[in-house]
Amino acid sequence: EYRYNYSDYSPCSVTCGRGIMQRTVDCVEVTRDGERPFAVISTEIVNDTRCIVAGQFLEETVQRCELPVCPVWTTGEFGSCSVTCGSGVRRRTVQCVER
């Protein structure tokens, strides 16, 4: 018996926003116990053409993932200097926002 064996999906390719998850696939030859047909004795990776000839349908190996939107820093304009001469301070607003 020949069938495709799929790995679990990888984590999402991004930490925020839209990305993809991937998994690997191998065509395997399954050897079963003749007395217990549901018991698999072994699996061996074989050429993909074996699964194709056996009529196996290849499922998707890439899946989209969407995590919360990526936050971005926004900055306001600098205000006036706190003094008219010498060392002073200019302030501005900086915010972390989700877009």
Biopython code that builds the backbone (N, CA, C, O; Angstrom):
import numpy as np
from Bio.PDB.StructureBuilder import StructureBuilder

atoms = [
    (1, "GLU", "N", (0.854, -1.174, 0.000)),
    (1, "GLU", "CA", (0.000, 0.000, 0.000)),
    (1, "GLU", "C", (0.898, 1.234, 0.000)),
    (1, "GLU", "O", (1.882, 1.298, 0.737)),
    (2, "TYR", "N", (0.548, 2.207, -0.831)),
    (2, "TYR", "CA", (1.296, 3.457, -0.909)),
    (2, "TYR", "C", (0.381, 4.611, -0.518)),
    (2, "TYR", "O", (-0.782, 4.658, -0.920)),
    (3, "ARG", "N", (0.917, 5.538, 0.267)),
    (3, "ARG", "CA", (0.140, 6.710, 0.678)),
    (3, "ARG", "C", (1.095, 7.840, 1.024)),
    (3, "ARG", "O", (2.291, 7.636, 1.227)),
    (4, "TYR", "N", (0.523, 9.047, 1.085)),
    (4, "TYR", "CA", (1.316, 10.204, 1.486)),
    (4, "TYR", "C", (1.329, 10.324, 3.000)),
    (4, "TYR", "O", (0.318, 10.096, 3.664)),
    (5, "ASN", "N", (2.473, 10.679, 3.529)),
    (5, "ASN", "CA", (2.646, 10.896, 4.959)),
    (5, "ASN", "C", (3.019, 12.372, 5.149)),
    (5, "ASN", "O", (4.013, 12.839, 4.594)),
    (6, "TYR", "N", (2.223, 13.101, 5.933)),
    (6, "TYR", "CA", (2.398, 14.544, 6.103)),
    (6, "TYR", "C", (2.963, 14.863, 7.473)),
    (6, "TYR", "O", (2.594, 14.240, 8.469)),
    (7, "SER", "N", (3.869, 15.847, 7.519)),
    (7, "SER", "CA", (4.347, 16.348, 8.801)),
    (7, "SER", "C", (3.318, 17.341, 9.341)),
    (7, "SER", "O", (2.365, 17.694, 8.647)),
    (8, "ASP", "N", (3.512, 17.778, 10.555)),
    (8, "ASP", "CA", (2.688, 18.862, 11.096)),
    (8, "ASP", "C", (3.071, 20.149, 10.372)),
    (8, "ASP", "O", (4.159, 20.252, 9.805)),
    (9, "TYR", "N", (2.175, 21.119, 10.397)),
    (9, "TYR", "CA", (2.495, 22.418, 9.811)),
    (9, "TYR", "C", (3.532, 23.133, 10.679)),
    (9, "TYR", "O", (3.540, 23.006, 11.904)),
    (10, "SER", "N", (4.399, 23.882, 10.013)),
    (10, "SER", "CA", (5.386, 24.702, 10.714)),
    (10, "SER", "C", (4.657, 25.862, 11.397)),
    (10, "SER", "O", (3.498, 26.144, 11.091)),
    (11, "PRO", "N", (5.347, 26.528, 12.321)),
    (11, "PRO", "CA", (4.750, 27.751, 12.859)),
    (11, "PRO", "C", (4.584, 28.781, 11.740)),
    (11, "PRO", "O", (5.206, 28.667, 10.683)),
    (12, "CYS", "N", (3.764, 29.759, 11.977)),
    (12, "CYS", "CA", (3.542, 30.823, 10.986)),
    (12, "CYS", "C", (4.871, 31.505, 10.678)),
    (12, "CYS", "O", (5.710, 31.671, 11.564)),
    (13, "SER", "N", (5.060, 31.899, 9.425)),
    (13, "SER", "CA", (6.328, 32.487, 8.979)),
    (13, "SER", "C", (6.550, 33.912, 9.485)),
    (13, "SER", "O", (7.639, 34.461, 9.320)),
    (14, "VAL", "N", (5.545, 34.510, 10.091)),
    (14, "VAL", "CA", (5.656, 35.866, 10.630)),
    (14, "VAL", "C", (5.177, 35.874, 12.078)),
    (14, "VAL", "O", (4.478, 34.959, 12.513)),
    (15, "THR", "N", (5.557, 36.912, 12.820)),
    (15, "THR", "CA", (5.102, 37.022, 14.211)),
    (15, "THR", "C", (3.870, 37.901, 14.341)),
    (15, "THR", "O", (3.224, 37.929, 15.388)),
    (16, "CYS", "N", (3.547, 38.623, 13.268)),
    (16, "CYS", "CA", (2.322, 39.412, 13.227)),
    (16, "CYS", "C", (1.948, 39.633, 11.772)),
    (16, "CYS", "O", (2.812, 39.647, 10.895)),
    (17, "GLY", "N", (0.662, 39.806, 11.519)),
    (17, "GLY", "CA", (0.207, 40.011, 10.152)),
    (17, "GLY", "C", (-0.014, 38.695, 9.419)),
    (17, "GLY", "O", (-0.266, 37.660, 10.037)),
    (18, "ARG", "N", (0.085, 38.747, 8.082)),
    (18, "ARG", "CA", (-0.190, 37.578, 7.239)),
    (18, "ARG", "C", (1.086, 36.838, 6.882)),
    (18, "ARG", "O", (2.100, 37.451, 6.548)),
    (19, "GLY", "N", (1.029, 35.512, 6.954)),
    (19, "GLY", "CA", (2.172, 34.676, 6.601)),
    (19, "GLY", "C", (1.707, 33.334, 6.080)),
    (19, "GLY", "O", (0.552, 33.170, 5.687)),
    (20, "ILE", "N", (2.625, 32.372, 6.080)),
    (20, "ILE", "CA", (2.282, 31.019, 5.638)),
    (20, "ILE", "C", (2.825, 30.000, 6.629)),
    (20, "ILE", "O", (3.768, 30.264, 7.375)),
    (21, "MET", "N", (2.201, 28.833, 6.611)),
    (21, "MET", "CA", (2.684, 27.665, 7.348)),
    (21, "MET", "C", (2.910, 26.577, 6.302)),
    (21, "MET", "O", (2.138, 26.449, 5.352)),
    (22, "GLN", "N", (3.963, 25.802, 6.480)),
    (22, "GLN", "CA", (4.283, 24.760, 5.519)),
    (22, "GLN", "C", (4.432, 23.419, 6.223)),
    (22, "GLN", "O", (4.698, 23.352, 7.423)),
    (23, "ARG", "N", (4.254, 22.350, 5.446)),
    (23, "ARG", "CA", (4.510, 21.011, 5.963)),
    (23, "ARG", "C", (5.168, 20.187, 4.866)),
    (23, "ARG", "O", (5.013, 20.470, 3.678)),
    (24, "THR", "N", (5.889, 19.188, 5.275)),
    (24, "THR", "CA", (6.547, 18.318, 4.310)),
    (24, "THR", "C", (5.670, 17.105, 4.045)),
    (24, "THR", "O", (4.808, 16.757, 4.851)),
    (25, "VAL", "N", (5.901, 16.469, 2.905)),
    (25, "VAL", "CA", (5.124, 15.288, 2.539)),
    (25, "VAL", "C", (6.056, 14.277, 1.888)),
    (25, "VAL", "O", (6.922, 14.631, 1.087)),
    (26, "ASP", "N", (5.867, 13.038, 2.239)),
    (26, "ASP", "CA", (6.625, 11.937, 1.648)),
    (26, "ASP", "C", (5.652, 10.865, 1.192)),
    (26, "ASP", "O", (4.629, 10.629, 1.834)),
    (27, "CYS", "N", (5.973, 10.219, 0.085)),
    (27, "CYS", "CA", (5.228, 9.031, -0.325)),
    (27, "CYS", "C", (5.859, 7.859, 0.423)),
    (27, "CYS", "O", (7.079, 7.690, 0.400)),
    (28, "VAL", "N", (5.033, 7.052, 1.084)),
    (28, "VAL", "CA", (5.553, 5.924, 1.855)),
    (28, "VAL", "C", (4.871, 4.624, 1.450)),
    (28, "VAL", "O", (3.702, 4.599, 1.066)),
    (29, "GLU", "N", (5.631, 3.562, 1.549)),
    (29, "GLU", "CA", (5.067, 2.223, 1.380)),
    (29, "GLU", "C", (4.763, 1.691, 2.767)),
    (29, "GLU", "O", (5.639, 1.630, 3.630)),
    (30, "VAL", "N", (3.514, 1.308, 2.970)),
    (30, "VAL", "CA", (3.066, 0.839, 4.280)),
    (30, "VAL", "C", (3.001, -0.679, 4.259)),
    (30, "VAL", "O", (2.374, -1.275, 3.383)),
    (31, "THR", "N", (3.653, -1.294, 5.230)),
    (31, "THR", "CA", (3.580, -2.739, 5.392)),
    (31, "THR", "C", (2.716, -3.026, 6.612)),
    (31, "THR", "O", (2.976, -2.526, 7.706)),
    (32, "ARG", "N", (1.677, -3.845, 6.405)),
    (32, "ARG", "CA", (0.740, -4.134, 7.494)),
    (32, "ARG", "C", (0.880, -5.577, 7.951)),
    (32, "ARG", "O", (1.387, -6.434, 7.227)),
    (33, "ASP", "N", (0.425, -5.819, 9.155)),
    (33, "ASP", "CA", (0.388, -7.172, 9.720)),
    (33, "ASP", "C", (-0.774, -7.906, 9.058)),
    (33, "ASP", "O", (-1.912, -7.442, 9.132)),
    (34, "GLY", "N", (-0.511, -9.032, 8.419)),
    (34, "GLY", "CA", (-1.545, -9.788, 7.714)),
    (34, "GLY", "C", (-2.667, -10.263, 8.618)),
    (34, "GLY", "O", (-3.811, -10.358, 8.174)),
    (35, "GLU", "N", (-2.373, -10.560, 9.857)),
    (35, "GLU", "CA", (-3.399, -11.036, 10.790)),
    (35, "GLU", "C", (-4.180, -9.878, 11.420)),
    (35, "GLU", "O", (-5.336, -10.039, 11.811)),
    (36, "ARG", "N", (-3.551, -8.740, 11.510)),
    (36, "ARG", "CA", (-4.202, -7.547, 12.072)),
    (36, "ARG", "C", (-4.062, -6.424, 11.042)),
    (36, "ARG", "O", (-3.096, -5.662, 11.091)),
    (37, "PRO", "N", (-5.010, -6.315, 10.114)),
    (37, "PRO", "CA", (-4.854, -5.391, 8.987)),
    (37, "PRO", "C", (-4.727, -3.913, 9.359)),
    (37, "PRO", "O", (-4.248, -3.114, 8.555)),
    (38, "PHE", "N", (-5.149, -3.543, 10.567)),
    (38, "PHE", "CA", (-5.020, -2.143, 10.962)),
    (38, "PHE", "C", (-3.678, -1.860, 11.638)),
    (38, "PHE", "O", (-3.353, -0.706, 11.916)),
    (39, "ALA", "N", (-2.907, -2.901, 11.899)),
    (39, "ALA", "CA", (-1.608, -2.739, 12.553)),
    (39, "ALA", "C", (-0.522, -2.540, 11.494)),
    (39, "ALA", "O", (-0.298, -3.407, 10.649)),
    (40, "VAL", "N", (0.147, -1.390, 11.551)),
    (40, "VAL", "CA", (1.225, -1.082, 10.619)),
    (40, "VAL", "C", (2.526, -1.620, 11.185)),
    (40, "VAL", "O", (2.898, -1.323, 12.320)),
    (41, "ILE", "N", (3.216, -2.422, 10.370)),
    (41, "ILE", "CA", (4.505, -2.967, 10.787)),
    (41, "ILE", "C", (5.610, -1.960, 10.509)),
    (41, "ILE", "O", (6.470, -1.719, 11.356)),
    (42, "SER", "N", (5.581, -1.370, 9.309)),
    (42, "SER", "CA", (6.623, -0.404, 8.966)),
    (42, "SER", "C", (6.155, 0.512, 7.842)),
    (42, "SER", "O", (5.201, 0.213, 7.124)),
    (43, "THR", "N", (6.852, 1.629, 7.712)),
    (43, "THR", "CA", (6.665, 2.520, 6.573)),
    (43, "THR", "C", (8.049, 2.852, 6.033)),
    (43, "THR", "O", (9.000, 3.031, 6.794)),
    (44, "GLU", "N", (8.151, 2.933, 4.706)),
    (44, "GLU", "CA", (9.422, 3.251, 4.064)),
    (44, "GLU", "C", (9.160, 4.331, 3.011)),
    (44, "GLU", "O", (8.227, 4.218, 2.215)),
    (45, "ILE", "N", (9.981, 5.368, 3.014)),
    (45, "ILE", "CA", (9.834, 6.442, 2.028)),
    (45, "ILE", "C", (10.232, 5.911, 0.659)),
    (45, "ILE", "O", (11.281, 5.289, 0.495)),
    (46, "VAL", "N", (9.361, 6.173, -0.330)),
    (46, "VAL", "CA", (9.600, 5.722, -1.707)),
    (46, "VAL", "C", (9.408, 6.908, -2.660)),
    (46, "VAL", "O", (9.008, 7.993, -2.238)),
    (47, "ASN", "N", (9.695, 6.692, -3.936)),
    (47, "ASN", "CA", (9.536, 7.720, -4.953)),
    (47, "ASN", "C", (8.071, 8.136, -5.064)),
    (47, "ASN", "O", (7.172, 7.300, -4.967)),
    (48, "ASP", "N", (7.836, 9.439, -5.269)),
    (48, "ASP", "CA", (6.473, 9.974, -5.358)),
    (48, "ASP", "C", (5.622, 9.314, -6.436)),
    (48, "ASP", "O", (4.398, 9.265, -6.313)),
    (49, "THR", "N", (6.244, 8.816, -7.472)),
    (49, "THR", "CA", (5.465, 8.208, -8.558)),
    (49, "THR", "C", (4.675, 7.006, -8.063)),
    (49, "THR", "O", (3.638, 6.681, -8.643)),
    (50, "ARG", "N", (5.131, 6.336, -7.009)),
    (50, "ARG", "CA", (4.385, 5.192, -6.449)),
    (50, "ARG", "C", (3.026, 5.636, -5.935)),
    (50, "ARG", "O", (2.030, 4.944, -6.147)),
    (51, "CYS", "N", (2.968, 6.782, -5.262)),
    (51, "CYS", "CA", (1.689, 7.294, -4.749)),
    (51, "CYS", "C", (0.810, 7.781, -5.889)),
    (51, "CYS", "O", (-0.409, 7.612, -5.851)),
    (52, "ILE", "N", (1.418, 8.382, -6.902)),
    (52, "ILE", "CA", (0.648, 8.867, -8.049)),
    (52, "ILE", "C", (-0.002, 7.704, -8.782)),
    (52, "ILE", "O", (-1.185, 7.752, -9.116)),
    (53, "VAL", "N", (0.783, 6.655, -9.030)),
    (53, "VAL", "CA", (0.260, 5.477, -9.724)),
    (53, "VAL", "C", (-0.824, 4.799, -8.886)),
    (53, "VAL", "O", (-1.776, 4.242, -9.433)),
    (54, "ALA", "N", (-0.682, 4.846, -7.567)),
    (54, "ALA", "CA", (-1.675, 4.231, -6.678)),
    (54, "ALA", "C", (-2.938, 5.082, -6.556)),
    (54, "ALA", "O", (-3.882, 4.692, -5.869)),
    (55, "GLY", "N", (-2.964, 6.248, -7.220)),
    (55, "GLY", "CA", (-4.162, 7.085, -7.214)),
    (55, "GLY", "C", (-4.323, 7.937, -5.973)),
    (55, "GLY", "O", (-5.427, 8.390, -5.669)),
    (56, "GLN", "N", (-3.235, 8.161, -5.252)),
    (56, "GLN", "CA", (-3.322, 8.986, -4.043)),
    (56, "GLN", "C", (-3.393, 10.459, -4.419)),
    (56, "GLN", "O", (-2.698, 10.912, -5.329)),
    (57, "PHE", "N", (-4.236, 11.199, -3.713)),
    (57, "PHE", "CA", (-4.416, 12.623, -3.935)),
    (57, "PHE", "C", (-3.498, 13.385, -2.988)),
    (57, "PHE", "O", (-3.516, 13.151, -1.779)),
    (58, "LEU", "N", (-2.701, 14.290, -3.530)),
    (58, "LEU", "CA", (-1.779, 15.087, -2.721)),
    (58, "LEU", "C", (-2.509, 16.285, -2.121)),
    (58, "LEU", "O", (-3.027, 17.132, -2.848)),
    (59, "GLU", "N", (-2.546, 16.350, -0.807)),
    (59, "GLU", "CA", (-3.198, 17.461, -0.110)),
    (59, "GLU", "C", (-2.288, 18.679, -0.099)),
    (59, "GLU", "O", (-1.107, 18.588, -0.436)),
    (60, "GLU", "N", (-2.845, 19.811, 0.289)),
    (60, "GLU", "CA", (-2.076, 21.048, 0.354)),
    (60, "GLU", "C", (-0.914, 20.914, 1.337)),
    (60, "GLU", "O", (-1.021, 20.241, 2.362)),
    (61, "THR", "N", (0.186, 21.563, 1.004)),
    (61, "THR", "CA", (1.345, 21.562, 1.895)),
    (61, "THR", "C", (1.678, 22.969, 2.384)),
    (61, "THR", "O", (2.592, 23.146, 3.189)),
    (62, "VAL", "N", (0.943, 23.967, 1.905)),
    (62, "VAL", "CA", (1.125, 25.350, 2.336)),
    (62, "VAL", "C", (-0.242, 25.893, 2.743)),
    (62, "VAL", "O", (-1.243, 25.683, 2.058)),
    (63, "GLN", "N", (-0.259, 26.588, 3.863)),
    (63, "GLN", "CA", (-1.517, 27.130, 4.382)),
    (63, "GLN", "C", (-1.265, 28.563, 4.848)),
    (63, "GLN", "O", (-0.215, 28.859, 5.417)),
    (64, "ARG", "N", (-2.216, 29.437, 4.608)),
    (64, "ARG", "CA", (-2.094, 30.809, 5.072)),
    (64, "ARG", "C", (-2.336, 30.884, 6.576)),
    (64, "ARG", "O", (-3.079, 30.083, 7.142)),
    (65, "CYS", "N", (-1.704, 31.848, 7.198)),
    (65, "CYS", "CA", (-1.969, 32.121, 8.615)),
    (65, "CYS", "C", (-2.065, 33.628, 8.785)),
    (65, "CYS", "O", (-1.399, 34.388, 8.082)),
    (66, "GLU", "N", (-2.888, 34.046, 9.710)),
    (66, "GLU", "CA", (-3.047, 35.476, 9.964)),
    (66, "GLU", "C", (-3.043, 35.704, 11.463)),
    (66, "GLU", "O", (-3.932, 35.256, 12.187)),
    (67, "LEU", "N", (-2.031, 36.404, 11.899)),
    (67, "LEU", "CA", (-1.880, 36.729, 13.305)),
    (67, "LEU", "C", (-2.336, 38.170, 13.518)),
    (67, "LEU", "O", (-2.590, 38.883, 12.547)),
    (68, "PRO", "N", (-2.443, 38.607, 14.766)),
    (68, "PRO", "CA", (-2.856, 39.996, 14.992)),
    (68, "PRO", "C", (-1.970, 40.965, 14.192)),
    (68, "PRO", "O", (-0.809, 40.677, 13.902)),
    (69, "VAL", "N", (-2.543, 42.097, 13.852)),
    (69, "VAL", "CA", (-1.819, 43.071, 13.040)),
    (69, "VAL", "C", (-0.541, 43.527, 13.736)),
    (69, "VAL", "O", (-0.446, 43.503, 14.964)),
    (70, "CYS", "N", (0.426, 43.936, 12.947)),
    (70, "CYS", "CA", (1.703, 44.387, 13.479)),
    (70, "CYS", "C", (1.583, 45.807, 14.023)),
    (70, "CYS", "O", (1.094, 46.693, 13.323)),
    (71, "PRO", "N", (2.015, 46.035, 15.241)),
    (71, "PRO", "CA", (1.997, 47.405, 15.763)),
    (71, "PRO", "C", (3.116, 48.221, 15.109)),
    (71, "PRO", "O", (4.138, 47.674, 14.693)),
    (72, "VAL", "N", (2.910, 49.508, 15.028)),
    (72, "VAL", "CA", (3.924, 50.408, 14.470)),
    (72, "VAL", "C", (4.075, 51.610, 15.400)),
    (72, "VAL", "O", (3.155, 51.973, 16.132)),
    (73, "TRP", "N", (5.242, 52.206, 15.350)),
    (73, "TRP", "CA", (5.489, 53.415, 16.119)),
    (73, "TRP", "C", (5.092, 54.618, 15.284)),
    (73, "TRP", "O", (5.462, 54.706, 14.113)),
    (74, "THR", "N", (4.335, 55.556, 15.875)),
    (74, "THR", "CA", (4.043, 56.827, 15.218)),
    (74, "THR", "C", (4.622, 57.939, 16.086)),
    (74, "THR", "O", (4.590, 57.872, 17.315)),
    (75, "THR", "N", (5.143, 58.943, 15.430)),
    (75, "THR", "CA", (5.762, 60.044, 16.173)),
    (75, "THR", "C", (5.114, 61.356, 15.769)),
    (75, "THR", "O", (4.779, 61.578, 14.605)),
    (76, "GLY", "N", (4.948, 62.212, 16.755)),
    (76, "GLY", "CA", (4.417, 63.545, 16.497)),
    (76, "GLY", "C", (5.548, 64.519, 16.203)),
    (76, "GLY", "O", (6.722, 64.148, 16.194)),
    (77, "GLU", "N", (5.183, 65.747, 15.967)),
    (77, "GLU", "CA", (6.171, 66.799, 15.707)),
    (77, "GLU", "C", (6.842, 67.210, 17.026)),
    (77, "GLU", "O", (6.231, 67.140, 18.093)),
    (78, "PHE", "N", (8.110, 67.641, 16.933)),
    (78, "PHE", "CA", (8.792, 68.167, 18.112)),
    (78, "PHE", "C", (8.179, 69.504, 18.492)),
    (78, "PHE", "O", (7.861, 70.328, 17.634)),
    (79, "GLY", "N", (8.022, 69.699, 19.784)),
    (79, "GLY", "CA", (7.518, 70.979, 20.287)),
    (79, "GLY", "C", (8.645, 71.992, 20.388)),
    (79, "GLY", "O", (9.772, 71.734, 19.966)),
    (80, "SER", "N", (8.329, 73.128, 20.945)),
    (80, "SER", "CA", (9.319, 74.205, 21.127)),
    (80, "SER", "C", (10.333, 73.805, 22.187)),
    (80, "SER", "O", (10.075, 72.946, 23.031)),
    (81, "CYS", "N", (11.475, 74.440, 22.123)),
    (81, "CYS", "CA", (12.524, 74.205, 23.120)),
    (81, "CYS", "C", (12.056, 74.771, 24.464)),
    (81, "CYS", "O", (11.349, 75.777, 24.526)),
    (82, "SER", "N", (12.467, 74.104, 25.515)),
    (82, "SER", "CA", (12.014, 74.499, 26.855)),
    (82, "SER", "C", (12.712, 75.758, 27.378)),
    (82, "SER", "O", (12.271, 76.349, 28.364)),
    (83, "VAL", "N", (13.797, 76.167, 26.719)),
    (83, "VAL", "CA", (14.513, 77.379, 27.143)),
    (83, "VAL", "C", (14.807, 78.237, 25.912)),
    (83, "VAL", "O", (14.785, 77.741, 24.785)),
    (84, "THR", "N", (15.080, 79.526, 26.129)),
    (84, "THR", "CA", (15.403, 80.408, 25.002)),
    (84, "THR", "C", (16.893, 80.457, 24.725)),
    (84, "THR", "O", (17.305, 80.869, 23.641)),
    (85, "CYS", "N", (17.713, 80.043, 25.688)),
    (85, "CYS", "CA", (19.155, 79.941, 25.435)),
    (85, "CYS", "C", (19.745, 78.863, 26.331)),
    (85, "CYS", "O", (19.203, 78.578, 27.399)),
    (86, "GLY", "N", (20.852, 78.263, 25.904)),
    (86, "GLY", "CA", (21.471, 77.179, 26.655)),
    (86, "GLY", "C", (20.854, 75.845, 26.289)),
    (86, "GLY", "O", (20.209, 75.711, 25.249)),
    (87, "SER", "N", (21.056, 74.854, 27.157)),
    (87, "SER", "CA", (20.544, 73.493, 26.904)),
    (87, "SER", "C", (19.119, 73.370, 27.384)),
    (87, "SER", "O", (18.794, 73.720, 28.518)),
    (88, "GLY", "N", (18.273, 72.868, 26.507)),
    (88, "GLY", "CA", (16.872, 72.683, 26.839)),
    (88, "GLY", "C", (16.361, 71.350, 26.314)),
    (88, "GLY", "O", (17.137, 70.483, 25.912)),
    (89, "VAL", "N", (15.081, 71.208, 26.326)),
    (89, "VAL", "CA", (14.449, 69.948, 25.911)),
    (89, "VAL", "C", (13.342, 70.262, 24.921)),
    (89, "VAL", "O", (12.583, 71.215, 25.102)),
    (90, "ARG", "N", (13.257, 69.449, 23.868)),
    (90, "ARG", "CA", (12.125, 69.494, 22.936)),
    (90, "ARG", "C", (11.413, 68.155, 23.079)),
    (90, "ARG", "O", (12.059, 67.108, 23.096)),
    (91, "ARG", "N", (10.129, 68.180, 23.178)),
    (91, "ARG", "CA", (9.364, 66.940, 23.386)),
    (91, "ARG", "C", (8.490, 66.654, 22.179)),
    (91, "ARG", "O", (8.118, 67.543, 21.413)),
    (92, "ARG", "N", (8.177, 65.361, 22.043)),
    (92, "ARG", "CA", (7.219, 64.922, 21.020)),
    (92, "ARG", "C", (6.514, 63.677, 21.521)),
    (92, "ARG", "O", (7.017, 62.989, 22.409)),
    (93, "THR", "N", (5.355, 63.385, 20.958)),
    (93, "THR", "CA", (4.576, 62.198, 21.336)),
    (93, "THR", "C", (5.022, 61.026, 20.479)),
    (93, "THR", "O", (5.158, 61.158, 19.263)),
    (94, "VAL", "N", (5.250, 59.878, 21.111)),
    (94, "VAL", "CA", (5.562, 58.642, 20.410)),
    (94, "VAL", "C", (4.560, 57.605, 20.896)),
    (94, "VAL", "O", (4.421, 57.385, 22.099)),
    (95, "GLN", "N", (3.846, 56.954, 19.941)),
    (95, "GLN", "CA", (2.828, 55.963, 20.302)),
    (95, "GLN", "C", (3.035, 54.672, 19.550)),
    (95, "GLN", "O", (3.454, 54.669, 18.392)),
    (96, "CYS", "N", (2.738, 53.582, 20.216)),
    (96, "CYS", "CA", (2.710, 52.265, 19.575)),
    (96, "CYS", "C", (1.245, 51.999, 19.231)),
    (96, "CYS", "O", (0.405, 51.916, 20.127)),
    (97, "VAL", "N", (0.927, 51.863, 17.922)),
    (97, "VAL", "CA", (-0.462, 51.690, 17.506)),
    (97, "VAL", "C", (-0.599, 50.487, 16.584)),
    (97, "VAL", "O", (0.351, 50.108, 15.899)),
    (98, "GLU", "N", (-1.776, 49.894, 16.571)),
    (98, "GLU", "CA", (-2.076, 48.807, 15.646)),
    (98, "GLU", "C", (-2.766, 49.407, 14.444)),
    (98, "GLU", "O", (-3.641, 50.263, 14.575)),
    (99, "ARG", "N", (-2.363, 48.948, 13.265)),
    (99, "ARG", "CA", (-2.973, 49.461, 12.041)),
    (99, "ARG", "C", (-3.774, 48.378, 11.373)),
    (99, "ARG", "O", (-4.370, 48.610, 10.321)),
]
sb = StructureBuilder()
sb.init_structure("model")
sb.init_model(0)
sb.init_chain("A")
sb.init_seg("    ")
for serial, (resi, resn, name, xyz) in enumerate(atoms, 1):
    if name == "N":
        sb.init_residue(resn, " ", resi, " ")
    sb.init_atom(name, np.array(xyz, "f"), 0.0, 1.0, " ", f" {name:<3s}", serial, name[0])
structure = sb.get_structure()
